[in-house]
Amino acid sequence: MYKLAFATLAAAAATTAALAVPPLPPGTPAYASLHGDPVKGKADFAVCKTCHSALAGQNRIGPSLHGVVGRKAGTVPGYTYSAANKNSGITWTEPVIYQYLIKPQAYVPGTKMTYAGQPDAQKRADIIAYLKTSPTS
């Protein structure tokens, strides 16, 4: 019984350690200091459309991002997530998405997402503003 409890605690500790949030790169503005433009965000989202749809129920290589803001990671019906993403415990708040998009693999090691990241802070804020609009196209 003690071995099982220890193994469970060790696994939980390893998962927590693996999901330590990387610091923002030096000089990166805080998300709260930016104002996203959903029109620009729609244009910036074009690169995301290779793998993601912003429409409800439309999964592609990646899950639908419709309603992503405020959603728990790994919960889109019909999409098969990596264990790293599904078990991350992340809730996709605006600041989390902002930081995740810098370099997804650094934020969630083991994610299936192969996107290298968006280094432009304003473009990340614009994409989030677009996703918050509940896009229909």
N, C-alpha and C positions, 0 to 999 in steps of 0.2 A: 504494500500500500504506500509506504513512504517513497519507494523507488518511483512509483507512478506519479505521485504528487511532485517529486523533484523533477522528473522528466517533463511534466506539464509546465512547471515554473520555468525551467530552462528553455523550453521551446518558446514560451511567451516572451522571455527576456531576449532571446535571439531575434524574434520577430520585431520587437520594439526597437532593438538596436539597429536592425536593418532598415527601419523606416524613420530613422532620425532625420529630421528636416534639415537639408543643407542650408547654410546661411546664404543670404542674398549676396551676389557678387558686389565687390566694392563699387560704390558710385551708383548703384541701382536705386532709383527712387522707390519709396514705399508706395504700395498700391493706393492707399488712402489719399495720397497727394496728387493722383492723376484723375482726369475726367475722361471716361471712355466715350467714343463717338460710334454709335451703332452703324451708321452708314459706312464709315471707314472700316469698321469691324467686319461688315459683310464682305467687303472687297478683300480684306486680309484673311478671312475665313476660306477664301477660294483654295488655298494650298491645303487646308484641312479636309476639303471635300473629297480628296483622293481616297481617304479612309473613313471619313465620318459624314453623316448626314445631320442636319439640324432639324429634321422632321421626325415627329413622334413615330415610333415603331419601325423606323427604317434603319436597320443595322447594315453596316458594310464590313470592311476589314476590321473596323473598329465599331464600337457601339454608337447608337444614336446619341447626339448631344442635346437633343430637345429636353429642356427642363433640367439640364445638368446642374445649374446653380442651386445649391442647397440639397442635392441628392447624395445619398451614401454611395461610395464607390462599389462597383461590382454588382449593381442591382438592376441593370436594364434587362428586361425579359427577353429571352431568345438569344442572348449574346454569351459566348463562352470566354470568360475572363481568365487571365493568368492568376495563379494562386496568389502572387505578390499583390496584385491589384485587389482581388476579391477579399483578401484577408488583411488589407492595409488599415482598415478602420477609419479611412479618410471620409470626410464629408466635404463635398466640393463647394466650399465657400468661395467668394470672389478672391480673397487674398491667397487661398490655397491654389486655385486655378492659375492665378497670376504667377506664383512662384513655380508651380509644376511645369508650366509652359516654357520656362527658361531652359530646362533640360530634364525631360520626363524620366529618363533612366536614372538620373542622380536622385530625383525625388522619390521614385518608387523602384528601387533595384529589383530587377526580374520582371518588369512590366513587358508586355508584348509590343507596346508602342515603340516604333522605331524612329519616330520623328526626332530629329537632332535638337530641336528647340527653336524658340523665337527670342533672339537677344534684345529686340527693341521693346522697351518697357511700354511705350505708348501703344504700339500695335497689340501687345497682350491685353492692355486695358480696353482697347477698341473691340477686340474679339469677344471679350467678356461682356461688354455692353451689347454687342450684337446677339450673343447667346441668351441674354436676359430678356430680349424682346419676343421670345417664342416665335422664331422665324417660321415662315410658311413657304419658303423656297430655298 
